[in-house]
């Protein structure tokens, strides 16, 4: 099974060089960045030309027809054959869908139905199953949650995460939504103006200033991963490394892994742990750096803000950002290398994944 795909494209409408690793890689960028065009070029939907370079694992497939490329491409509109049953749609390109994959996509009860009886989410799941039945080496999902309401969107994202654990091929997940990227992706690539600008693991791309600028993020915040250790009083206690963090309980079970997002504006700082305070999360942190926010963020807030880069515990990968006013910065007189306390209200923590 293919566990990573190396892509190199030089095309009049897109330029890309990236490695799509096992798991889910989010291709993110603003509307009009060329994300769908890139997907269509890889899949062979765009016109082929021998002057173009479409290199997959060192082989130029620019002139190969779509069925020879072994790329499973699911466009936004799903495009099922209306005259064929769900079962015949699924197995149109092959007969290689495992029972585990069918269960992950939750389509077994749909096999006898016709496409015009399916909801939008059901049609998307069937289209993914059809793409997988042909045994592709790469699966591309183009804005797969478009048209879904928030509740069905969350259910669908959980399904995609579960599917990624059952298949051995990489998934390229196209989106313009930051929270969606955080929810599903292990890795990410930023596309702007028809070319790939940044590619790395999720946190590195999320933290990159180019991502903030391209997507207009005024307060991206931090993404942390932890394990649920305790549930009580409508709260879940999640350990980030060995540091406990209380978040609203929303169905997690003890032992679950969760991914959470905390915005810089929701983190206050104190020189000493405060007493008799309602805030539950009082976390010792080390100040790694202090910087002004960028011009885009300054224009958004209309204030002179200092951004504190904080480290939780001994792990250099466990980072927080706290945005405080210049006045508070001058009053506290904190400097890099000092230890202080991050104060985070439990209700301000946003859970992204479980």
N, C-alpha and C positions, 0 to 999 in steps of 0.2 A: 504494500500500500504506500502511496505517496504521502510523506509527512511534511514536506515543504515544497514550494514552487518558486522558482526564480523567474521573475518577469523583467524583460527589458524591451521597451517600446519606443520607437522613433517614428512618429506618424504626424502628418500635417495638423491633426486635431488633438493630439495628446502625446506627452513625453513622460515616460515612467521608468524607474529602475527600483525594484523592491523585491524582497523575499517574503512570500506569504507563508507563514509557518503554520504547523498543526495547531488547531484551535480556531479562534475567530479573529480575523484582522478587520478592523473597521476602516473603510475608506471614507474619510470625512472631508467636508469642504463646503463653502457657501453655495447657494443655488447658482448654476451656470459655470461652476468650476471645471466641468468636464468629466464628472464621475461616471455618469451613465455612458457617455461616449467611450470612455476607457474600457468599461465592462463590455460594451458591444464590439470593440476592437479585439479584445482578448477572445471573446466567444466566436468571432467570425461573422457577426451580423452586419458590421460595416463593410463597405466594398474593399476587397483585397486588391493590392497592387504590389508588383515585385520590387518597387523602389522603397517600400515601407519595411521597417524592421519590427517584427512581432516575435520576439524570442522567448521561448518557454523552456527552461532548463537547457539552454545552449543550442536549441534547435529552432531555426527560423520557420515559423508556421504561417507566414504572411499569405501564402497562396493555398494553404490547406482549407478545404471546405469545412463548415462548422462540425459536421458529424465525424470528422477525422481528428478533431482537436481534443476531444474528451474533456470538454469544459461544460459543466452543468450551469446554465444561465437561467435564472428565474427573473423575468422583468416585472415591473411594478403591476402590470395588469394581468398577470398570471397566464393568460392566453391558453385556456384549455380547449380541446376539440369539442365543440358543442354537440356533435352527433354521436360521440362515443361515451360509454359509461365511465364512471370514475375508475373502475378497475382497468378498462381498456386504455384510458388515458395514462394511468400510472405505469402500465407495462408496455406502452407503445414503443419506447426506445430500448427495452431490454427486460429481463426477468430476474434482476439481481437485487431486489429490495429485500432485506432480511426482516424477519418477524420483529426483531428488536427495533429496527428503524421504523417499521410501521407503527409499533406501539409508541415510539417516541413522538411520531407525528400525529398520533391519534386519528388514524384514517380507516381502520378496519371496518367500522360501522358505516362508512360512506361508500364502500366499494360498489354496491349495487345501485347507487343513485346516478342521476344525470347532472351535468354541470350547472344547468339552469336552476337547480333546486338547492345549490350550495350558497352559504353565506360567503362574504368576502374573505373571512379568515379561513374557512374550510377550503375555498378554492386555492388560496395561497399554499396551504399545507399539501394539497393534492399536487400542485405544480412542483413543489419541492420534491415530493416523492417521485414524480415522473423524471425529474432531473437526476435523482440518485439511482434510479433503476437502470440507467445506462452505464453505471460504474465510471463516473467522471474522476479525473485526478484533481479537480478543483471545482468547488461549488461557489457560484456568485449569486448573492441575493441583493437585488436592487430595490432599496427603500421598501422592504417587505411589510412594514407596518402601516404604509400609507392607506388611508381610508378606514382604519380601525379606531373605535372609540377607546378612551383611556383604559378602561377595564380589560377589554379584549386585547389591547396592545400589551399590557403587562403579562397576560396569560400567554400571548404569542412569544414574547421575549423569553419567558421561562421555558417554553417549548424549544426554542432555538438553542438555548444554553444546554438543555438536556440532549438535544440531537447532536450537538458538537461533541459530547462525551461518548456517543455511540458510533461515530464514524471516524475513520482514520485519515480522512483527507482534509486539507485546509479549507476554510470558508472565508471568502471575501464579502464583507457585509457593508453595503453602501448606505450612508445616512448623512443628513445634514444636522442631526439632532445630537447635541453634546451628551444629554442624559442617556440617550439610547446607546451612544458609543460606550459610555461608562458602564452601562448595564450589561452589555453582551461581550465586549471585546477583551482579548488578551493582549493584542497588539493593535497598532493604528498607523495610518498613513494620512497625511494632510495633503489635499490637492487644491491648488489655486491656479487659475488662469491656464488650465490645460496641462499642468505639470505637477509632479509630486515634489513637495517642498520639504517634508519631514517624514521619516519613517523610523519607528522604534517600538519599544513596549508601550503599553497604554499610558502609564504615568508619565513617561518621558515626553510623549507627544502632547498629553494634556497640559503638562507644565510649560511647554515651549512657548515663548513670547510670540512666535509666528502664528501659532494656533489661536492665541488670544486675539491677535490683531485680525486674522482672517475671519474669525467667527464673531468678532465684536463682543468678546467676553470682558465685562468690567470687573467681575469678581469670580474667577473660576473656582477658587478654593482648593481643597485637598481631597484626594481619594484615598481611603484607608480600607484595609481588609482585616477582619478579625473573626473570632469564634464566639458564639453565644455560650456563656457559662452559667447564666442564671436568669430566671424569669420571675418577676414579682412586681406587684403594685402597678400593673400595666406597662412595665418597663422591661427591656432586655438588657442584661449586663454583658457587654462584648469586650473581650480582651484584645487589645492591640499590642502585640508582643506580650509583655507582662503587665500592661497598664489597663485597668478597667475603665470602660466608657459606657455610660447609660444612654440608651436610645429608646424611643417609643416602641412598644411591642406591637408588631403587625403580623403575627402568625409564625414567627420563627420558633424553631425547636432547639433545645439544648444540644450543642454539638454542631449546629448549622454554621456554615461560613457565610458571612455577610460582607457586602461592600458598601461603604457609606461615603457621603460627600459632606464636607463641612466648609462653609464659606468663610472667607477671612473676616467679613464684617460681623460674623456671629461669634468671634473669639475675642474676649477681653483679656487683658494682662494684669497681673498683680505681682508685686515684689515678694510678698509673703502670702501664705494661704489664709484667706479671709475666714472669719468666724461668723456663726449665726447668719448664714446666707442660704437662699433657696436653691442656688445653682448646685447641681449634683456633681458635675464633672470639673474637678479642680486638679489639673494635671501638671506635674513638674516637667519643665521643658528647658532645653538649652538654646540660647539665641545663636544661630549660626551666621546670620547676616541681617542687616537692616538696609532697605532700599526705598526710594520713592516709587510710587506707582507710575505706570507709563502714561503718556499724554492722552491716549484714548480713554483710559480709565479715569484720569483726572477730569476730562471733559464730561464724562458720564456722572461722576459724583459731585462735581463742582467744588471740591474741597482739596486741601493739601493733606494728603494721606501718606503715612509711612507704613511700609509693608515689612513685617517681621517674619523671617524665615526661621522656623522653630524645629527642633529635633526632639522626638519623644524617646526617652530611654537611650540605649546604646546603638540602636540601629540607624544607620545613615539613610535607610530607605523609608523610615517612618517620619514623614514630615507634615508640619502644619504651617499655615500662613495666617497671620493676624494683621488686620488692617486697622490702625488707630490714627486719630488725628495728630497733626504735627504738635498741637498744644499738649496732648497727652504724652506724646513722645518726649517733649522737652521737660514736662513735669516729672515723669518717671526717671529720666536720665539713665535709661538702660543702654548697655553697649553689647557688642558681639562678644560671645564667650560667657556671658553671665547666665545664671540659672534664674528662672522666674516661674510663674504659674499661669497656665492657660485656663480660662474660665469659660465653659461651654454649657449653655442650657440644653438639657436633654431634648426639648421639643424643637430645637433649631437644627438637630442632626437629621440629614436627609438620607434615608436608606435607598440604595439604588438596586441592590441585588440580594437575593437569598437563595 
